Amino acid sequence: MEPYPHRYRVAASAAPTGEVGLASPGLEPLRSAPPREFGGPGDRWSPETLLVGAMADCFVLTFRAVARAAKYEWSALECEVEGLLERPERDSLFTGFTLAVRLTVPTGADPERGRSLLEKAEHGCLISNSLSGSKALRTTVTVAG
């Protein structure tokens, strides 16, 4: 890992209508559009879905690192995040996020340790830590067999 601070750059470009192009050095370009709720087509990633997706992706990657450091065996992880966008005053903002996480572990693994590591991952997720909305973690740990 490189020392802090880390810097991440993304450039956005667009015409008066249509998709927005997102580019970052070394990455494939990504196209976005407003979500259906804001009059968009609803068939592209939007800033809202990208933000919620970043939280899900960060949680999974953080859990991988936490489980690897703990030498914890697991076989599958699914993380579904729902972000609640509200307008409590004049500005729209995400007021809460719910993470529904399903962890599958092999026979013989300790499910309670898995749950504890899921909680540790939620506390360590830098995207989650960077957002001000409330967070709720719902976990399910299943022993494969």
C-alpha positions in Angstrom: 0.0 0.0 0.0 1.2 3.5 -0.8 1.5 6.1 2.0 -1.3 8.6 2.5 -2.6 10.9 1.2 -4.0 9.1 -1.9 -5.5 11.2 -4.7 -8.1 9.9 -7.2 -9.0 11.8 -10.3 -12.1 11.5 -12.5 -13.0 13.8 -15.4 -16.6 14.2 -16.6 -17.5 15.6 -20.0 -20.9 16.1 -21.6 -22.9 18.0 -24.2 -26.1 19.9 -23.2 -28.1 16.6 -23.4 -27.3 12.9 -23.4 -24.8 10.8 -21.5 -22.0 12.0 -19.4 -18.6 10.5 -20.0 -16.4 9.6 -17.0 -12.7 9.0 -17.4 -9.9 8.2 -15.0 -6.2 7.5 -15.8 -5.7 3.9 -16.6 -9.4 2.9 -16.5 -12.0 2.2 -19.2 -14.4 5.1 -19.7 -17.8 4.9 -18.1 -21.1 6.4 -19.4 -23.6 7.8 -17.0 -27.0 9.5 -17.2 -29.6 10.8 -14.7 -31.7 8.1 -13.0 -35.3 7.7 -13.9 -36.3 9.5 -10.8 -34.7 12.7 -12.2 -36.1 12.3 -15.7 -33.3 10.2 -17.1 -33.6 7.0 -19.1 -33.0 4.7 -16.1 -30.7 2.4 -18.1 -27.3 3.8 -17.2 -25.3 4.2 -14.1 -26.1 7.5 -12.5 -24.2 9.5 -9.8 -26.7 8.1 -7.3 -26.2 4.5 -8.3 -22.4 5.0 -8.5 -22.3 6.3 -5.0 -24.3 3.4 -3.6 -22.3 1.0 -5.7 -19.1 2.4 -4.3 -20.3 1.6 -0.8 -21.2 -2.0 -1.8 -17.9 -2.5 -3.6 -15.8 -1.0 -0.8 -17.6 -3.1 1.8 -16.8 -6.3 -0.2 -13.1 -5.3 -0.8 -12.7 -4.3 2.9 -14.2 -7.7 4.0 -11.8 -9.5 1.8 -8.9 -7.7 3.4 -10.2 -8.2 7.0 -10.9 -11.9 6.4 -7.5 -12.5 4.8 -5.8 -10.8 7.8 -7.8 -12.9 10.2 -7.1 -16.1 8.1 -10.9 -16.6 8.0 -12.2 -19.1 5.4 -15.3 -18.1 3.4 -16.7 -19.0 0.1 -19.2 -16.3 -1.0 -20.3 -12.8 -0.1 -23.2 -10.8 -1.4 -23.7 -7.2 -0.4 -26.8 -5.2 -1.4 -26.9 -1.6 -0.4 -29.9 0.6 -0.4 -29.3 4.4 -0.2 -32.2 6.6 0.9 -32.2 10.0 -0.9 -34.4 12.6 0.7 -34.9 16.3 0.7 -35.2 17.2 4.4 -34.8 20.9 3.8 -33.9 22.6 0.5 -31.1 20.2 -0.6 -31.4 16.6 -1.7 -29.0 14.3 0.2 -28.5 10.7 1.1 -29.8 10.4 4.7 -29.3 6.7 5.2 -27.8 3.5 3.9 -28.8 -0.1 4.6 -26.3 -2.9 3.9 -27.8 -6.4 3.6 -24.9 -8.8 3.6 -25.0 -12.6 3.1 -21.8 -14.5 3.9 -21.4 -18.1 3.0 -18.8 -20.1 4.9 -17.6 -23.7 4.6 -18.5 -26.4 7.0 -16.4 -26.0 10.2 -16.1 -22.2 10.0 -17.3 -20.2 13.0 -20.4 -18.2 11.8 -20.1 -15.8 14.8 -16.6 -14.9 13.9 -17.7 -14.3 10.4 -20.4 -11.9 11.7 -17.8 -10.1 13.8 -15.6 -9.7 10.7 -18.5 -8.4 8.7 -19.0 -5.7 11.4 -15.3 -4.9 11.4 -15.4 -4.5 7.6 -18.4 -2.1 7.9 -16.5 0.0 10.4 -13.4 -0.1 8.2 -15.0 0.8 4.8 -13.6 4.1 3.8 -16.5 5.0 1.5 -19.0 4.3 4.3 -16.8 6.3 6.7 -16.8 9.3 4.3 -20.6 9.6 4.0 -22.7 11.4 6.6 -26.0 9.4 6.3 -26.9 6.8 8.9 -25.8 3.2 8.3 -27.5 0.0 9.2 -25.8 -3.4 8.7 -28.0 -6.6 8.4 -26.0 -9.8 8.2 -26.8 -13.4 7.4 -24.1 -16.0 7.7 -24.8 -19.4 6.2 -22.7 -22.5 6.6 -22.5 -24.3 3.2 -23.3 -27.9 3.4 
